[in-house]
Amino acid sequence: MTAGIDRAREDLAAARLLDDNGFAAQAVSQAYQAARRAAEDALLLLGRTAAPSSAVVSAFVRHVVRERGIDPEAGRLLRSLFNRHRQVDHAYDVPPAEATSAIRDATGVVDIVGAWIDTSIRVMEERGSRPGHSPPHPSTKPVRRRC
């Protein structure tokens, strides 16, 4: 487990507290922040960064989902959470069910990304690679190249 995933789990706990105390809009935003933090952690493992929220979502889908083969559900949920986060910023009345749904979806993203990061780190260690240097897809074998 990485520090980024640990922090994402703390963000999820904060979202649950907000939801439990009637702050649905804030819980949705905090749930998105947890998922975003997990996505950023995956991108950092690949040696990539993206600052604005929309850039994180796009980079995650492109580099982690499409190029590295992580479960596409993580990308779909992250994009959905991003859209809901933006909507609640402009809404006055957010139903409590929306917060519960966002927390559930963000937990899914954090769990999927956390498992992928753990597997990727283990594969990199087995191959003698270092984090931040584009690890191979965990299910692929090393390619030997001729010089």
C-alpha positions in Angstrom: 0.0 0.0 0.0 1.3 3.5 -0.9 0.9 6.7 1.0 -1.4 8.0 -1.7 -3.8 5.1 -1.3 -3.6 5.4 2.5 -4.6 9.1 2.1 -7.4 8.2 -0.3 -8.8 5.8 2.3 -8.7 8.6 4.9 -10.6 10.8 2.4 -13.2 8.1 2.1 -13.6 8.0 5.8 -14.0 11.8 5.9 -16.7 11.4 3.1 -18.5 8.9 5.3 -18.5 11.2 8.3 -19.8 14.1 6.1 -22.6 11.9 4.8 -23.5 10.6 8.2 -23.9 14.2 9.4 -26.1 15.4 6.6 -23.5 17.0 4.4 -24.3 15.2 1.1 -22.7 17.7 -1.3 -19.5 17.8 0.7 -19.5 14.0 0.9 -19.7 13.7 -2.9 -16.8 16.2 -3.3 -14.7 14.3 -0.7 -15.5 11.0 -2.3 -14.3 12.4 -5.7 -11.1 13.7 -4.0 -10.4 10.2 -2.7 -10.8 8.6 -6.2 -8.7 11.4 -7.7 -5.9 10.9 -5.2 -5.8 7.2 -6.1 -5.7 8.0 -9.8 -2.8 10.5 -9.2 -1.0 7.8 -7.3 -1.3 5.4 -10.2 0.0 8.1 -12.6 2.9 8.9 -10.3 3.9 5.2 -10.4 4.1 5.6 -14.2 6.2 8.7 -13.8 3.4 11.0 -15.0 1.6 13.9 -13.4 -1.5 15.9 -14.2 -2.6 19.0 -12.3 -6.2 20.0 -13.1 -9.0 17.5 -12.2 -10.0 17.0 -15.9 -6.3 16.3 -16.8 -6.0 13.7 -14.1 -9.2 11.9 -15.3 -8.0 12.0 -18.9 -4.5 10.9 -18.1 -5.7 8.1 -15.9 -8.0 6.7 -18.5 -5.4 7.0 -21.2 -2.2 5.8 -19.4 -3.6 3.5 -16.7 -6.8 2.1 -18.1 -6.0 1.9 -21.8 -2.2 1.4 -21.8 -1.8 -0.6 -18.6 -5.0 -2.6 -18.7 -6.5 -1.7 -15.3 -10.2 -2.6 -14.9 -12.1 -0.1 -17.2 -14.7 0.2 -14.4 -12.1 2.4 -12.5 -12.0 4.8 -15.4 -15.7 4.9 -15.8 -16.3 5.5 -12.1 -13.6 8.2 -11.9 -15.2 10.1 -14.8 -18.6 9.7 -13.2 -17.3 11.0 -9.9 -15.7 13.9 -11.6 -19.0 14.9 -13.3 -21.0 14.5 -10.0 -18.4 16.5 -8.1 -18.8 19.4 -10.6 -22.6 19.1 -10.5 -22.8 19.3 -6.7 -20.6 22.4 -6.6 -23.5 24.2 -8.3 -26.5 22.4 -6.6 -28.3 23.6 -3.6 -30.0 20.4 -2.8 -28.1 17.1 -3.1 -30.0 14.0 -2.1 -28.4 11.9 0.6 -28.5 8.9 -1.7 -26.1 10.7 -4.1 -23.5 10.9 -1.4 -23.9 7.2 -0.5 -23.6 6.3 -4.2 -20.5 8.5 -4.7 -18.8 7.0 -1.7 -19.5 3.5 -2.9 -18.1 4.3 -6.4 -15.0 6.1 -5.0 -14.3 3.1 -2.8 -14.4 0.9 -5.9 -11.9 3.2 -7.6 -9.6 3.2 -4.6 -9.8 -0.6 -4.2 -9.1 -1.3 -7.9 -6.3 1.2 -8.2 -4.8 0.1 -4.9 -4.7 -3.5 -6.0 -3.2 -2.5 -9.4 -0.5 -0.5 -7.7 0.4 -3.3 -5.3 0.6 -5.8 -8.2 2.6 -3.3 -10.3 5.1 -2.6 -7.5 5.5 -6.3 -6.9 6.2 -7.0 -10.6 8.6 -4.1 -10.8 10.5 -5.4 -7.8 10.7 -8.9 -9.3 12.1 -7.4 -12.5 14.4 -4.9 -10.8 12.6 -1.8 -12.0 11.8 1.3 -10.0 8.6 3.2 -9.5 8.1 6.1 -11.8 9.7 4.4 -14.7 6.6 3.0 -16.6 6.2 -0.5 -15.2 5.1 -3.2 -17.6 1.5 -4.5 -17.5 1.5 -6.9 -14.5 0.4 -9.8 -16.7 3.1 -9.4 -19.4 6.4 -11.1 -19.6 9.6 -9.0 -20.0 10.6 -8.4 -23.6 14.2 -9.1 -24.5 15.4 -6.7 -27.2 18.4 -7.2 -29.4 20.9 -4.3 -29.7 
